[in-house]
Amino acid sequence: MSIPIKKIMVPTDGSPGSVKAARWAADLAASIDAGLMIVHVAPLGVARVDAEHAATGEGPPPMRPQDIVDLVITATLEQLGPVKVPIQQIHAYGDPAKEIVYQAGYLGVDLIVMGSRGLSPFRELLLGSVSDKVARHANIPVTIVH
């Protein structure tokens, strides 16, 4: 029995590994006539800093969480270059691994494709990588691109 893949999600943090995964997923999506979703999850700490600035008015305003998400997704799409499939951009906030798994289920994704290492290898070594957590907790196939 084969399960058709119609929706592929690629989490991105703007790192070279996530762009490589996006390129791989875009090629796969084009070959099987699937849609592509690019998702970036901004940690909740970013939203808290913005709220604290709004309350105190001190210092230069930090970038809004929405602006950070837009910047990361735009940079990923620019590095990805032209693709032959429609791309949907997903903006999310929270714990990256948990939010990726949640969004995949909520959006009815058939496959998650992600890079093996993001922007913070030391932090991932201590806490466990986002790709490892997603692979262990997702209810759908996860492909990790090295």
N, CA, C and O atoms as a GROMACS GRO file, in nm:
protein
  584
    1MET      N    1   0.084  -0.117   0.000
    1MET     CA    2   0.000   0.000   0.000
    1MET      C    3   0.089   0.124   0.000
    1MET      O    4   0.182   0.135   0.080
    2SER      N    5   0.060   0.215  -0.088
    2SER     CA    6   0.136   0.339  -0.090
    2SER      C    7   0.046   0.455  -0.047
    2SER      O    8  -0.073   0.457  -0.076
    3ILE      N    9   0.107   0.548   0.021
    3ILE     CA   10   0.034   0.666   0.069
    3ILE      C   11   0.078   0.785  -0.016
    3ILE      O   12   0.197   0.817  -0.019
    4PRO      N   13  -0.014   0.851  -0.084
    4PRO     CA   14   0.025   0.963  -0.169
    4PRO      C   15   0.074   1.081  -0.084
    4PRO      O   16   0.018   1.112   0.021
    5ILE      N   17   0.178   1.145  -0.131
    5ILE     CA   18   0.232   1.264  -0.064
    5ILE      C   19   0.185   1.385  -0.143
    5ILE      O   20   0.225   1.405  -0.258
    6LYS      N   21   0.100   1.465  -0.081
    6LYS     CA   22   0.047   1.585  -0.146
    6LYS      C   23   0.092   1.714  -0.078
    6LYS      O   24   0.091   1.820  -0.141
    7LYS      N   25   0.131   1.706   0.049
    7LYS     CA   26   0.176   1.824   0.123
    7LYS      C   27   0.308   1.792   0.193
    7LYS      O   28   0.316   1.699   0.273
    8ILE      N   29   0.411   1.870   0.160
    8ILE     CA   30   0.542   1.854   0.222
    8ILE      C   31   0.573   1.980   0.301
    8ILE      O   32   0.564   2.091   0.248
    9MET      N   33   0.610   1.962   0.427
    9MET     CA   34   0.647   2.075   0.513
    9MET      C   35   0.798   2.077   0.532
    9MET      O   36   0.861   1.974   0.556
   10VAL      N   37   0.856   2.198   0.520
   10VAL     CA   38   0.998   2.217   0.545
   10VAL      C   39   1.014   2.324   0.652
   10VAL      O   40   0.992   2.442   0.626
   11PRO      N   41   1.053   2.284   0.774
   11PRO     CA   42   1.085   2.385   0.875
   11PRO      C   43   1.217   2.452   0.839
   11PRO      O   44   1.310   2.385   0.794
   12THR      N   45   1.227   2.583   0.859
   12THR     CA   46   1.351   2.654   0.829
   12THR      C   47   1.388   2.747   0.943
   12THR      O   48   1.302   2.807   1.007
   13ASP      N   49   1.518   2.758   0.965
   13ASP     CA   50   1.570   2.858   1.058
   13ASP      C   51   1.667   2.949   0.985
   13ASP      O   52   1.736   3.030   1.047
   14GLY      N   53   1.671   2.936   0.852
   14GLY     CA   54   1.760   3.017   0.771
   14GLY      C   55   1.900   2.961   0.757
   14GLY      O   56   1.982   3.019   0.687
   15SER      N   57   1.929   2.849   0.822
   15SER     CA   58   2.062   2.788   0.817
   15SER      C   59   2.085   2.722   0.681
   15SER      O   60   1.989   2.690   0.611
   16PRO      N   61   2.211   2.700   0.644
   16PRO     CA   62   2.239   2.629   0.519
   16PRO      C   63   2.174   2.490   0.514
   16PRO      O   64   2.129   2.446   0.408
   17GLY      N   65   2.170   2.422   0.628
   17GLY     CA   66   2.107   2.290   0.631
   17GLY      C   67   1.959   2.293   0.601
   17GLY      O   68   1.907   2.205   0.533
   18SER      N   69   1.889   2.396   0.652
   18SER     CA   70   1.746   2.405   0.626
   18SER      C   71   1.719   2.445   0.481
   18SER      O   72   1.619   2.403   0.422
   19VAL      N   73   1.807   2.526   0.422
   19VAL     CA   74   1.791   2.563   0.282
   19VAL      C   75   1.817   2.441   0.193
   19VAL      O   76   1.747   2.420   0.094
   20LYS      N   77   1.917   2.361   0.229
   20LYS     CA   78   1.945   2.238   0.154
   20LYS      C   79   1.824   2.143   0.160
   20LYS      O   80   1.787   2.082   0.060
   21ALA      N   81   1.763   2.132   0.277
   21ALA     CA   82   1.643   2.049   0.292
   21ALA      C   83   1.528   2.104   0.208
   21ALA      O   84   1.453   2.028   0.147
   22ALA      N   85   1.514   2.237   0.205
   22ALA     CA   86   1.407   2.299   0.125
   22ALA      C   87   1.428   2.272  -0.023
   22ALA      O   88   1.333   2.245  -0.096
   23ARG      N   89   1.552   2.278  -0.067
   23ARG     CA   90   1.583   2.251  -0.208
   23ARG      C   91   1.547   2.106  -0.242
   23ARG      O   92   1.487   2.078  -0.346
   24TRP      N   93   1.585   2.013  -0.154
   24TRP     CA   94   1.556   1.870  -0.174
   24TRP      C   95   1.405   1.849  -0.178
   24TRP      O   96   1.354   1.776  -0.264
   25ALA      N   97   1.333   1.912  -0.084
   25ALA     CA   98   1.188   1.896  -0.077
   25ALA      C   99   1.119   1.957  -0.199
   25ALA      O  100   1.021   1.901  -0.249
   26ALA      N  101   1.170   2.070  -0.246
   26ALA     CA  102   1.111   2.134  -0.365
   26ALA      C  103   1.126   2.044  -0.487
   26ALA      O  104   1.034   2.032  -0.567
   27ASP      N  105   1.243   1.981  -0.501
   27ASP     CA  106   1.264   1.888  -0.613
   27ASP      C  107   1.171   1.768  -0.602
   27ASP      O  108   1.112   1.724  -0.701
   28LEU      N  109   1.157   1.715  -0.480
   28LEU     CA  110   1.066   1.601  -0.458
   28LEU      C  111   0.923   1.643  -0.489
   28LEU      O  112   0.851   1.572  -0.558
   29ALA      N  113   0.882   1.758  -0.437
   29ALA     CA  114   0.744   1.805  -0.460
   29ALA      C  115   0.715   1.820  -0.609
   29ALA      O  116   0.607   1.783  -0.656
   30ALA      N  117   0.811   1.874  -0.683
   30ALA     CA  118   0.791   1.891  -0.828
   30ALA      C  119   0.778   1.756  -0.897
   30ALA      O  120   0.700   1.743  -0.991
   31SER      N  121   0.853   1.657  -0.852
   31SER     CA  122   0.852   1.527  -0.918
   31SER      C  123   0.726   1.446  -0.888
   31SER      O  124   0.690   1.356  -0.965
   32ILE      N  125   0.657   1.477  -0.778
   32ILE     CA  126   0.537   1.400  -0.743
   32ILE      C  127   0.411   1.485  -0.741
   32ILE      O  128   0.305   1.440  -0.696
   33ASP      N  129   0.421   1.609  -0.789
   33ASP     CA  130   0.308   1.701  -0.795
   33ASP      C  131   0.248   1.727  -0.656
   33ASP      O  132   0.127   1.714  -0.635
   34ALA      N  133   0.335   1.765  -0.563
   34ALA     CA  134   0.292   1.795  -0.427
   34ALA      C  135   0.311   1.943  -0.399
   34ALA      O  136   0.387   2.011  -0.468
   35GLY      N  137   0.243   1.993  -0.298
   35GLY     CA  138   0.261   2.130  -0.254
   35GLY      C  139   0.371   2.138  -0.150
   35GLY      O  140   0.404   2.038  -0.085
   36LEU      N  141   0.427   2.256  -0.132
   36LEU     CA  142   0.538   2.276  -0.040
   36LEU      C  143   0.500   2.384   0.061
   36LEU      O  144   0.450   2.490   0.024
   37MET      N  145   0.525   2.356   0.188
   37MET     CA  146   0.501   2.452   0.294
   37MET      C  147   0.633   2.481   0.363
   37MET      O  148   0.702   2.390   0.408
   38ILE      N  149   0.669   2.608   0.370
   38ILE     CA  150   0.789   2.650   0.440
   38ILE      C  151   0.743   2.711   0.573
   38ILE      O  152   0.664   2.804   0.574
   39VAL      N  153   0.793   2.657   0.684
   39VAL     CA  154   0.751   2.705   0.816
   39VAL      C  155   0.871   2.750   0.896
   39VAL      O  156   0.976   2.686   0.896
   40HIS      N  157   0.854   2.862   0.966
   40HIS     CA  158   0.955   2.906   1.062
   40HIS      C  159   0.884   2.927   1.195
   40HIS      O  160   0.778   2.989   1.201
   41VAL      N  161   0.944   2.874   1.300
   41VAL     CA  162   0.888   2.889   1.434
   41VAL      C  163   0.979   2.983   1.512
   41VAL      O  164   1.095   2.952   1.537
   42ALA      N  165   0.925   3.097   1.552
   42ALA     CA  166   0.998   3.191   1.636
   42ALA      C  167   0.976   3.151   1.782
   42ALA      O  168   0.862   3.134   1.825
   43PRO      N  169   1.084   3.136   1.857
   43PRO     CA  170   1.068   3.100   1.999
   43PRO      C  171   0.987   3.206   2.073
   43PRO      O  172   0.990   3.323   2.038
   44LEU      N  173   0.914   3.163   2.175
   44LEU     CA  174   0.829   3.255   2.250
   44LEU      C  175   0.909   3.365   2.318
   44LEU      O  176   0.854   3.473   2.343
   45GLY      N  177   1.036   3.344   2.350
   45GLY     CA  178   1.118   3.447   2.412
   45GLY      C  179   1.124   3.572   2.328
   45GLY      O  180   1.132   3.682   2.382
   46VAL      N  181   1.121   3.557   2.197
   46VAL     CA  182   1.123   3.672   2.107
   46VAL      C  183   0.998   3.756   2.128
   46VAL      O  184   1.006   3.879   2.130
   47ALA      N  185   0.884   3.692   2.142
   47ALA     CA  186   0.758   3.765   2.163
   47ALA      C  187   0.759   3.835   2.299
   47ALA      O  188   0.706   3.946   2.311
   48ARG      N  189   0.818   3.772   2.403
   48ARG     CA  190   0.823   3.833   2.535
   48ARG      C  191   0.908   3.960   2.535
   48ARG      O  192   0.870   4.059   2.597
   49VAL      N  193   1.022   3.958   2.467
   49VAL     CA  194   1.108   4.076   2.460
   49VAL      C  195   1.033   4.191   2.396
   49VAL      O  196   1.042   4.304   2.443
   50ASP      N  197   0.958   4.164   2.290
   50ASP     CA  198   0.880   4.267   2.224
   50ASP      C  199   0.774   4.324   2.319
   50ASP      O  200   0.754   4.446   2.322
   51ALA      N  201   0.708   4.240   2.395
   51ALA     CA  202   0.605   4.285   2.489
   51ALA      C  203   0.666   4.369   2.601
   51ALA      O  204   0.608   4.469   2.642
   52GLU      N  205   0.783   4.329   2.650
   52GLU     CA  206   0.849   4.406   2.756
   52GLU      C  207   0.886   4.545   2.706
   52GLU      O  208   0.870   4.643   2.779
   53HIS      N  209   0.934   4.554   2.582
   53HIS     CA  210   0.969   4.686   2.527
   53HIS      C  211   0.844   4.773   2.514
   53HIS      O  212   0.848   4.892   2.544
   54ALA      N  213   0.736   4.713   2.470
   54ALA     CA  214   0.612   4.789   2.455
   54ALA      C  215   0.565   4.844   2.590
   54ALA      O  216   0.511   4.954   2.596
   55ALA      N  217   0.588   4.768   2.698
   55ALA     CA  218   0.544   4.810   2.831
   55ALA      C  219   0.633   4.920   2.889
   55ALA      O  220   0.585   5.012   2.954
   56THR      N  221   0.766   4.909   2.864
   56THR     CA  222   0.858   5.005   2.926
   56THR      C  223   0.896   5.119   2.833
   56THR      O  224   0.924   5.230   2.879
   57GLY      N  225   0.898   5.094   2.703
   57GLY     CA  226   0.937   5.196   2.606
   57GLY      C  227   1.085   5.227   2.608
   57GLY      O  228   1.128   5.326   2.548
   58GLU      N  229   1.165   5.146   2.675
   58GLU     CA  230   1.307   5.173   2.688
   58GLU      C  231   1.386   5.107   2.575
   58GLU      O  232   1.355   4.997   2.530
   59GLY      N  233   1.490   5.179   2.531
   59GLY     CA  234   1.581   5.125   2.430
   59GLY      C  235   1.517   5.121   2.293
   59GLY      O  236   1.399   5.152   2.276
   60PRO      N  237   1.598   5.083   2.194
   60PRO     CA  238   1.543   5.072   2.058
   60PRO      C  239   1.446   4.956   2.051
   60PRO      O  240   1.468   4.853   2.114
   61PRO      N  241   1.339   4.971   1.976
   61PRO     CA  242   1.242   4.862   1.968
   61PRO      C  243   1.303   4.740   1.900
   61PRO      O  244   1.366   4.752   1.795
   62PRO      N  245   1.284   4.623   1.959
   62PRO     CA  246   1.332   4.502   1.892
   62PRO      C  247   1.244   4.472   1.772
   62PRO      O  248   1.134   4.526   1.757
   63MET      N  249   1.294   4.384   1.686
   63MET     CA  250   1.210   4.344   1.572
   63MET      C  251   1.089   4.270   1.626
   63MET      O  252   1.099   4.192   1.720
   64ARG      N  253   0.976   4.294   1.565
   64ARG     CA  254   0.856   4.221   1.603
   64ARG      C  255   0.874   4.074   1.566
   64ARG      O  256   0.941   4.045   1.467
   65PRO      N  257   0.816   3.982   1.641
   65PRO     CA  258   0.827   3.839   1.607
   65PRO      C  259   0.784   3.811   1.462
   65PRO      O  260   0.846   3.730   1.393
   66GLN      N  261   0.679   3.879   1.417
   66GLN     CA  262   0.632   3.860   1.279
   66GLN      C  263   0.740   3.899   1.179
   66GLN      O  264   0.758   3.833   1.076
   67ASP      N  265   0.813   4.009   1.209
   67ASP     CA  266   0.920   4.054   1.120
   67ASP      C  267   1.033   3.953   1.112
   67ASP      O  268   1.090   3.929   1.006
   68ILE      N  269   1.066   3.893   1.227
   68ILE     CA  270   1.172   3.792   1.230
   68ILE      C  271   1.132   3.671   1.147
   68ILE      O  272   1.212   3.620   1.068
   69VAL      N  273   1.009   3.626   1.164
   69VAL     CA  274   0.961   3.511   1.087
   69VAL      C  275   0.963   3.543   0.938
   69VAL      O  276   1.009   3.462   0.858
   70ASP      N  277   0.914   3.660   0.901
   70ASP     CA  278   0.915   3.701   0.760
   70ASP      C  279   1.056   3.704   0.705
   70ASP      O  280   1.080   3.659   0.593
   71LEU      N  281   1.150   3.757   0.783
   71LEU     CA  282   1.289   3.768   0.740
   71LEU      C  283   1.350   3.630   0.714
   71LEU      O  284   1.416   3.609   0.612
   72VAL      N  285   1.328   3.536   0.805
   72VAL     CA  286   1.384   3.401   0.790
   72VAL      C  287   1.323   3.330   0.669
   72VAL      O  288   1.396   3.270   0.590
   73ILE      N  289   1.192   3.337   0.655
   73ILE     CA  290   1.127   3.270   0.541
   73ILE      C  291   1.170   3.335   0.410
   73ILE      O  292   1.198   3.265   0.313
   74THR      N  293   1.174   3.467   0.405
   74THR     CA  294   1.216   3.536   0.283
   74THR      C  295   1.359   3.499   0.245
   74THR      O  296   1.388   3.474   0.128
   75ALA      N  297   1.449   3.495   0.344
   75ALA     CA  298   1.588   3.458   0.317
   75ALA      C  299   1.597   3.315   0.264
   75ALA      O  300   1.674   3.287   0.172
   76THR      N  301   1.519   3.226   0.321
   76THR     CA  302   1.518   3.086   0.275
   76THR      C  303   1.470   3.078   0.130
   76THR      O  304   1.530   3.010   0.048
   77LEU      N  305   1.361   3.148   0.100
   77LEU     CA  306   1.306   3.145  -0.036
   77LEU      C  307   1.403   3.206  -0.137
   77LEU      O  308   1.415   3.157  -0.249
   78GLU      N  309   1.472   3.312  -0.097
   78GLU     CA  310   1.570   3.374  -0.187
   78GLU      C  311   1.685   3.277  -0.217
   78GLU      O  312   1.728   3.265  -0.332
   79GLN      N  313   1.734   3.208  -0.114
   79GLN     CA  314   1.842   3.113  -0.133
   79GLN      C  315   1.796   2.990  -0.210
   79GLN      O  316   1.874   2.928  -0.283
   80LEU      N  317   1.670   2.955  -0.194
   80LEU     CA  318   1.613   2.839  -0.264
   80LEU      C  319   1.605   2.865  -0.414
   80LEU      O  320   1.627   2.774  -0.494
   81GLY      N  321   1.574   2.987  -0.451
   81GLY     CA  322   1.562   3.020  -0.593
   81GLY      C  323   1.428   2.976  -0.649
   81GLY      O  324   1.339   2.938  -0.573
   82PRO      N  325   1.414   2.980  -0.782
   82PRO     CA  326   1.285   2.944  -0.842
   82PRO      C  327   1.253   2.796  -0.823
   82PRO      O  328   1.340   2.710  -0.835
   83VAL      N  329   1.128   2.771  -0.794
   83VAL     CA  330   1.080   2.633  -0.780
   83VAL      C  331   0.957   2.614  -0.868
   83VAL      O  332   0.893   2.711  -0.909
   84LYS      N  333   0.927   2.489  -0.896
   84LYS     CA  334   0.818   2.458  -0.989
   84LYS      C  335   0.689   2.416  -0.920
   84LYS      O  336   0.601   2.357  -0.983
   85VAL      N  337   0.678   2.444  -0.791
   85VAL     CA  338   0.558   2.407  -0.716
   85VAL      C  339   0.510   2.527  -0.635
   85VAL      O  340   0.589   2.617  -0.604
   86PRO      N  341   0.382   2.528  -0.601
   86PRO     CA  342   0.334   2.636  -0.515
   86PRO      C  343   0.392   2.623  -0.375
   86PRO      O  344   0.409   2.513  -0.323
   87ILE      N  345   0.424   2.738  -0.314
   87ILE     CA  346   0.481   2.738  -0.180
   87ILE      C  347   0.389   2.817  -0.088
   87ILE      O  348   0.350   2.930  -0.118
   88GLN      N  349   0.356   2.756   0.024
   88GLN     CA  350   0.277   2.823   0.127
   88GLN      C  351   0.371   2.856   0.242
   88GLN      O  352   0.451   2.772   0.283
   89GLN      N  353   0.361   2.977   0.295
   89GLN     CA  354   0.445   3.019   0.406
   89GLN      C  355   0.366   3.008   0.536
   89GLN      O  356   0.254   3.058   0.546
   90ILE      N  357   0.427   2.942   0.634
   90ILE     CA  358   0.361   2.923   0.763
   90ILE      C  359   0.444   2.995   0.870
   90ILE      O  360   0.565   2.975   0.879
   91HIS      N  361   0.378   3.078   0.949
   91HIS     CA  362   0.442   3.152   1.057
   91HIS      C  363   0.390   3.094   1.188
   91HIS      O  364   0.269   3.084   1.208
   92ALA      N  365   0.482   3.056   1.276
   92ALA     CA  366   0.440   2.998   1.403
   92ALA      C  367   0.530   3.047   1.515
   92ALA      O  368   0.640   3.098   1.490
   93TYR      N  369   0.484   3.032   1.638
   93TYR     CA  370   0.556   3.080   1.756
   93TYR      C  371   0.549   2.975   1.864
   93TYR      O  372   0.444   2.914   1.885
   94GLY      N  373   0.659   2.952   1.934
   94GLY     CA  374   0.661   2.857   2.043
   94GLY      C  375   0.786   2.772   2.040
   94GLY      O  376   0.886   2.810   1.980
   95ASP      N  377   0.780   2.658   2.106
   95ASP     CA  378   0.891   2.563   2.104
   95ASP      C  379   0.899   2.504   1.962
   95ASP      O  380   0.801   2.445   1.916
   96PRO      N  381   1.013   2.518   1.893
   96PRO     CA  382   1.019   2.476   1.753
   96PRO      C  383   0.976   2.332   1.727
   96PRO      O  384   0.893   2.309   1.638
   97ALA      N  385   1.028   2.235   1.800
   97ALA     CA  386   0.993   2.095   1.774
   97ALA      C  387   0.844   2.070   1.796
   97ALA      O  388   0.777   2.010   1.712
   98LYS      N  389   0.793   2.116   1.909
   98LYS     CA  390   0.651   2.095   1.939
   98LYS      C  391   0.562   2.163   1.835
   98LYS      O  392   0.462   2.105   1.791
   99GLU      N  393   0.598   2.284   1.797
   99GLU     CA  394   0.515   2.360   1.703
   99GLU      C  395   0.519   2.299   1.562
   99GLU      O  396   0.418   2.299   1.492
  100ILE      N  397   0.634   2.248   1.522
  100ILE     CA  398   0.645   2.182   1.391
  100ILE      C  399   0.554   2.060   1.386
  100ILE      O  400   0.481   2.041   1.289
  101VAL      N  401   0.559   1.978   1.490
  101VAL     CA  402   0.474   1.858   1.496
  101VAL      C  403   0.327   1.898   1.498
  101VAL      O  404   0.245   1.839   1.428
  102TYR      N  405   0.293   2.000   1.578
  102TYR     CA  406   0.154   2.046   1.585
  102TYR      C  407   0.106   2.096   1.449
  102TYR      O  408   0.001   2.056   1.401
  103GLN      N  409   0.184   2.185   1.387
  103GLN     CA  410   0.145   2.243   1.258
  103GLN      C  411   0.129   2.136   1.151
  103GLN      O  412   0.038   2.142   1.069
  104ALA      N  413   0.218   2.037   1.152
  104ALA     CA  414   0.209   1.928   1.054
  104ALA      C  415   0.076   1.856   1.067
  104ALA      O  416   0.011   1.826   0.966
  105GLY      N  417   0.035   1.827   1.189
  105GLY     CA  418  -0.094   1.760   1.211
  105GLY      C  419  -0.211   1.850   1.176
  105GLY      O  420  -0.306   1.807   1.110
  106TYR      N  421  -0.204   1.974   1.221
  106TYR     CA  422  -0.312   2.070   1.198
  106TYR      C  423  -0.335   2.096   1.049
  106TYR      O  424  -0.449   2.109   1.004
  107LEU      N  425  -0.226   2.103   0.972
  107LEU     CA  426  -0.234   2.134   0.830
  107LEU      C  427  -0.249   2.011   0.741
  107LEU      O  428  -0.260   2.024   0.619
  108GLY      N  429  -0.248   1.894   0.799
  108GLY     CA  430  -0.263   1.771   0.720
  108GLY      C  431  -0.144   1.741   0.631
  108GLY      O  432  -0.161   1.696   0.517
  109VAL      N  433  -0.025   1.766   0.682
  109VAL     CA  434   0.098   1.743   0.606
  109VAL      C  435   0.123   1.593   0.595
  109VAL      O  436   0.094   1.517   0.687
  110ASP      N  437   0.177   1.551   0.481
  110ASP     CA  438   0.205   1.409   0.457
  110ASP      C  439   0.351   1.372   0.484
  110ASP      O  440   0.382   1.256   0.509
  111LEU      N  441   0.441   1.471   0.480
  111LEU     CA  442   0.584   1.447   0.497
  111LEU      C  443   0.650   1.574   0.549
  111LEU      O  444   0.621   1.684   0.502
  112ILE      N  445   0.740   1.557   0.646
  112ILE     CA  446   0.822   1.668   0.694
  112ILE      C  447   0.964   1.642   0.644
  112ILE      O  448   1.018   1.533   0.661
  113VAL      N  449   1.024   1.744   0.582
  113VAL     CA  450   1.163   1.734   0.536
  113VAL      C  451   1.240   1.845   0.606
  113VAL      O  452   1.204   1.962   0.597
  114MET      N  453   1.346   1.808   0.676
  114MET     CA  454   1.422   1.909   0.748
  114MET      C  455   1.571   1.880   0.748
  114MET      O  456   1.614   1.766   0.726
  115GLY      N  457   1.649   1.984   0.772
  115GLY     CA  458   1.793   1.970   0.781
  115GLY      C  459   1.832   1.902   0.911
  115GLY      O  460   1.756   1.900   1.008
  116SER      N  461   1.952   1.844   0.910
  116SER     CA  462   1.995   1.770   1.028
  116SER      C  463   2.050   1.861   1.138
  116SER      O  464   2.056   1.821   1.254
  117ARG      N  465   2.090   1.981   1.102
  117ARG     CA  466   2.146   2.072   1.202
  117ARG      C  467   2.109   2.214   1.167
  117ARG      O  468   2.116   2.256   1.052
  118GLY      N  469   2.068   2.288   1.271
  118GLY     CA  470   2.027   2.427   1.250
  118GLY      C  471   2.136   2.526   1.285
  118GLY      O  472   2.255   2.497   1.270
  119LEU      N  473   2.096   2.642   1.331
  119LEU     CA  474   2.190   2.750   1.357
  119LEU      C  475   2.266   2.738   1.488
  119LEU      O  476   2.367   2.806   1.506
  120SER      N  477   2.221   2.655   1.580
  120SER     CA  478   2.285   2.651   1.712
  120SER      C  479   2.328   2.509   1.749
  120SER      O  480   2.263   2.446   1.833
  121PRO      N  481   2.435   2.457   1.689
  121PRO     CA  482   2.476   2.320   1.716
  121PRO      C  483   2.510   2.294   1.862
  121PRO      O  484   2.481   2.186   1.912
  122PHE      N  485   2.572   2.390   1.933
  122PHE     CA  486   2.607   2.368   2.073
  122PHE      C  487   2.482   2.352   2.159
  122PHE      O  488   2.474   2.262   2.242
  123ARG      N  489   2.384   2.440   2.137
  123ARG     CA  490   2.258   2.433   2.213
  123ARG      C  491   2.187   2.302   2.184
  123ARG      O  492   2.132   2.239   2.275
  124GLU      N  493   2.187   2.260   2.057
  124GLU     CA  494   2.121   2.135   2.021
  124GLU      C  495   2.189   2.016   2.085
  124GLU      O  496   2.123   1.918   2.120
  125LEU      N  497   2.322   2.023   2.101
  125LEU     CA  498   2.395   1.915   2.165
  125LEU      C  499   2.347   1.897   2.308
  125LEU      O  500   2.333   1.785   2.357
  126LEU      N  501   2.321   2.010   2.375
  126LEU     CA  502   2.276   2.004   2.514
  126LEU      C  503   2.129   1.963   2.526
  126LEU      O  504   2.094   1.885   2.615
  127LEU      N  505   2.045   2.013   2.440
  127LEU     CA  506   1.902   1.995   2.456
  127LEU      C  507   1.842   1.888   2.364
  127LEU      O  508   1.726   1.852   2.380
  128GLY      N  509   1.918   1.838   2.271
  128GLY     CA  510   1.863   1.746   2.172
  128GLY      C  511   1.817   1.826   2.052
  128GLY      O  512   1.751   1.929   2.068
  129SER      N  513   1.851   1.782   1.934
  129SER     CA  514   1.820   1.861   1.816
  129SER      C  515   1.671   1.866   1.786
  129SER      O  516   1.596   1.775   1.819
  130VAL      N  517   1.632   1.974   1.723
  130VAL     CA  518   1.492   1.990   1.683
  130VAL      C  519   1.454   1.878   1.586
  130VAL      O  520   1.346   1.821   1.597
  131SER      N  521   1.543   1.846   1.491
  131SER     CA  522   1.511   1.741   1.394
  131SER      C  523   1.493   1.606   1.463
  131SER      O  524   1.406   1.528   1.425
  132ASP      N  525   1.574   1.579   1.564
  132ASP     CA  526   1.559   1.453   1.639
  132ASP      C  527   1.426   1.449   1.712
  132ASP      O  528   1.357   1.347   1.710
  133LYS      N  529   1.390   1.559   1.777
  133LYS     CA  530   1.262   1.564   1.850
  133LYS      C  531   1.143   1.548   1.755
  133LYS      O  532   1.048   1.477   1.786
  134VAL      N  533   1.150   1.616   1.640
  134VAL     CA  534   1.040   1.606   1.543
  134VAL      C  535   1.030   1.462   1.492
  134VAL      O  536   0.920   1.407   1.484
  135ALA      N  537   1.142   1.402   1.459
  135ALA     CA  538   1.141   1.264   1.408
  135ALA      C  539   1.081   1.167   1.510
  135ALA      O  540   1.012   1.072   1.473
  136ARG      N  541   1.108   1.191   1.639
  136ARG     CA  542   1.056   1.101   1.742
  136ARG      C  543   0.908   1.123   1.772
  136ARG      O  544   0.839   1.029   1.813
  137HIS      N  545   0.857   1.245   1.753
  137HIS     CA  546   0.721   1.275   1.797
  137HIS      C  547   0.618   1.292   1.685
  137HIS      O  548   0.498   1.291   1.712
  138ALA      N  549   0.662   1.307   1.563
  138ALA     CA  550   0.567   1.326   1.453
  138ALA      C  551   0.496   1.195   1.421
  138ALA      O  552   0.553   1.087   1.434
  139ASN      N  553   0.370   1.207   1.380
  139ASN     CA  554   0.291   1.090   1.343
  139ASN      C  555   0.295   1.062   1.193
  139ASN      O  556   0.221   0.978   1.141
  140ILE      N  557   0.382   1.135   1.124
  140ILE     CA  558   0.398   1.118   0.980
  140ILE      C  559   0.546   1.098   0.949
  140ILE      O  560   0.629   1.123   1.037
  141PRO      N  561   0.581   1.054   0.829
  141PRO     CA  562   0.723   1.037   0.797
  141PRO      C  563   0.800   1.168   0.804
  141PRO      O  564   0.750   1.274   0.768
  142VAL      N  565   0.926   1.157   0.850
  142VAL     CA  566   1.017   1.270   0.856
  142VAL      C  567   1.143   1.231   0.782
  142VAL      O  568   1.204   1.128   0.812
  143THR      N  569   1.182   1.312   0.686
  143THR     CA  570   1.308   1.290   0.613
  143THR      C  571   1.406   1.396   0.659
  143THR      O  572   1.377   1.515   0.653
  144ILE      N  573   1.523   1.351   0.704
  144ILE     CA  574   1.626   1.444   0.748
  144ILE      C  575   1.735   1.446   0.642
  144ILE      O  576   1.796   1.344   0.610
  145VAL      N  577   1.759   1.566   0.589
  145VAL     CA  578   1.856   1.584   0.481
  145VAL      C  579   1.989   1.627   0.544
  145VAL      O  580   1.996   1.725   0.618
  146HIS      N  581   2.095   1.551   0.511
  146HIS     CA  582   2.229   1.584   0.564
  146HIS      C  583   2.305   1.666   0.464
  146HIS      O  584   2.419   1.704   0.489
   0.00000   0.00000   0.00000
